Every structure is written in C-alpha cells, then in structure tokens.
Amino acid sequence: MKVAIHSIQKTLFDGKAEKVICETPMGQITVLDHHLPLIAEITGPSIAVVQKNGERAEVPLAEGFLEVRPESEVVILAQ
C-alpha cells in the first residue's frame, strides 16, 4: 500500500509499506493492505512503517490524523 506522512514543514515518509502501526487515544492499531476506509486521531510518540523488505522506519510524531483511503492508500497529517 502507498503511505504518505506529512507535517506542516515537509514530507516525513512517502513510499510503499506492508503495514503501519500507530497509537490512537483508544489504543494501538495496525493498518494492512486493503484495510477498510478509516479516519482516526493518532498520538505519539511515533509511527512505525514496516516496508515490504522487512525494514521498519520509526517516524516521530506528537499527534495527528490518519486517513485510510479505499485505493490502499494511507495519508497521515502529523504535528
């Protein structure tokens, strides 16, 4: 799936991923390919992006919003 993480200043991550793991006020969620559409508030301290080759990128985050779009795309607006 395509994942894009943006802050006001710059793009923090833009690429393909196998899954995205992040914290919400209700607990941790994992977004996989073909996930149902979703909009959620997310909290820090970071977002884990696991790529197809197994590499794990940790993107620091204080708070933000996650949107899972129907075409297997995840967009995160981070603060």
N, C-alpha and C positions, 0 to 999 in steps of 0.2 A: 504494500500500500504506500501511497505517497504521503509524506509527513512534512509539514512546514511549521516552524516555531518562530514567531516574530515578536520583537519588542518594539518599543517606540523608536529606538535608535537604529536597530539593524535586524537582519535575519540571523537567528541563532542556530537554526538547523533547517536544511532543505534537502530532502532525498528520500530514498526508499527505505522501508523498515518492515520487519516481521511483526513487531509489537511495540506498543507504547505503554509504559507503566507510570501512573501518576496518582497523587493523593487528592482526594476531594474532602469536603467537610464531613461526608458520611463514611469515608474510608478509602482504601486503595482500589483503583480499577486498572484493568489491563484491556487495551483495545487491540483486537486482532483484525486481520484482513476480513472484509465483508461484514464488519460489525454493523449493527442496526444504527440508524441515524441517532445522534445524541448531541445535546448541548449541556455542558456541566461547568460549574465553577471548580477551579483547581487551586491547590495550595502547595506551598514549598515543602521541603527545601529544594527539590529538584525533580526533573522528569527524566526517566530512563527510556532511551530509544534503542531497541535491540534490532540490529540490522540483519539481513539475510545470512551474512557470513558469520554471525555469532558475536560480532563486535558490539559492545554496549557503550553508548555515549550518554553521559550524565550532563544534562543542561540545567544550570542553576535557575531557580525561579522563586520569587516571593509569593506571587499569586497571579491568577489569570483565568482565561476561559478556554475550554476545549470544544471544538465542533467536529463531529464525525459526519462526513457527507456520504450520501448514497453511493457515489462512484469510487469507494475505497480510498477516500482522502481524509486526512486528519489535519486540521488547522488549529494551532494554539496561539492565542494572543497573550503574551506574558508581560508582567510588570517587573 
